[in-house]
Amino acid sequence: MRGTLTLARRACALLMLVLVSTAAASAQDAPPPQPPPERADPDARIDPLEPEFNLAALPTTLRMPAHKLAFRVTHRFSRSLGQGDFGSLVSDLFGFDSGAQIGLELRYGLLPGTQVVVHRTSDREIQLTAQQSLLSERRGRPFGLDVLGGIDGDNNLRQQRRGIIGAVVSKRVSRFGAIYAEPIWIGNTNRQDLPGTDNDTLLLGLGARLRVRPSLYLVGEITPRLSGYDPGESQVSFGIEGRTGGHLFQLNFSNGTGTTLNQLAGGGVGNENWFIGFNIARKFF
């Protein structure tokens, strides 16, 4: 009996030794783990110099991946930072206690290089645009070029409809950021439509995004009117933004509260009035 138990123990030990040796050999022969494959669509990769589809309000030439979605919230507080004395401004939490104009934006990649956008503000203005990429620096071109067109209207597109036609030109500046020039025509911008006054506006959007840290940026834009209906001062915006993954948060300051192209054509409130605001963007890819 003892001999049988001893033989069984030796057999078990030999079997364990064989199993351990086989596992070690298999581990040595197994190929090293491979990094996950890069996304097949280059438009889905993060662009460190052009991380978002807008500056403060102006569009950029960032391409939208086909059949993907992105969402953005724009928020402009209605109290001017110059209103009242400093004490009242602090008690109003620098305007955060005031009302706001809010915009909700949904973006969809219809085809490679083609994106459609709907942007609705809390005063019931809706802007529908389509944007087509013609040239992209990420694809070896000397500059980026998009064309866009669309329609805008008050009261959920039921009143004061306006046509939109324009172009967006971008140029990367080494590894530091990108600059933009955007001639855009917006029709029927004059809400009063008085005799002898212009009814349309041609504006030139100028902007830049500067990368100061791997995920930290400074942005700025101005929208002077070149011809046509030209009330008030040109709207100016500047801000700071941070990116983490598919999220981007921007804190901005503007001399107006406009976020649609028609609102930019209407100009700012005035250079003595500045408003605090923010944008929150999310890519679903």
C-alpha positions, 0 to 999 in steps of 0.5 A: 500500500505504501509503495502504491501511494509513493508511486502515485505521489511521484506520478503527480509530481512528474505530471505537475513538472511537465505542465509547468514546463509546457506553460513556460515554453508556451509563454516564451514562444507566444508573441508579445502583446500588440498595441491596439490598431489605429482607427481606420478613419484618420478623421477620428483621430485627435488633432492636437492643433485643431481639437474642436469644430469651432473657435468661440463661435466661428467654424474651423476646418476640422473634419468630421468622421463619417456617421459620427456625432458631436454635441456642443453647448454655448452659454453667454451670460447676459450681464455685462461685466462693466455694469454697476460697481465692482461690489455689485458685480461680485455679489452677482458672482461676475454675472453668473446669477444673471440670465443667459443665451444658451445654444445647443448644437448637434453635428453629424458626419454625413459623408467623409469630409461632409458634415451637417450642423443644427444650432439652436439658441434660447431665443428660438433662432435656428441655424442649419449648415452643411460644410464640405472639406476641399483641402486638409493640411492633415492630408498633405495640402498646404492649407485647409479649405472648407465651403459651407452653406445653410439657412437661418431663421427666427422663431424656429425657422418660421420667420426672417429666414436667411441664406448663408454661403461662405468659406473657411481657410486655415493654416497651421503655424508650426506646432503652435496652433492654427489661424483662420480667415472666413469670408461669409455672406448672410442674407436678410440680416436687417430685421428692421428692413428700412427703406434705403438700408442694406439687407445683407451682410458680408463678414470676414471672420478672423481667428486663431487657436494657440496651443500653450500646453498639450491639452491647453489652448488660447483662442481668439476671434473677431468678425468685422463686416466688409460690406452690407448691413453693419450695425454696432461694433464687430464682435470680439471673443477670446478665451482659454480652453482645456481638452481631455479625451473627447471633451473640451471646455472653454471659458470665454469673454466677448463684447456680444452674446452671438453664437450663430453667424447671423448673430455675429453679423449683427455685431457686438453690444459695444466695446465697453460691454463684455460678457462672460461665457463658456462652451462645452463640446463632446465628440462621440467617437 
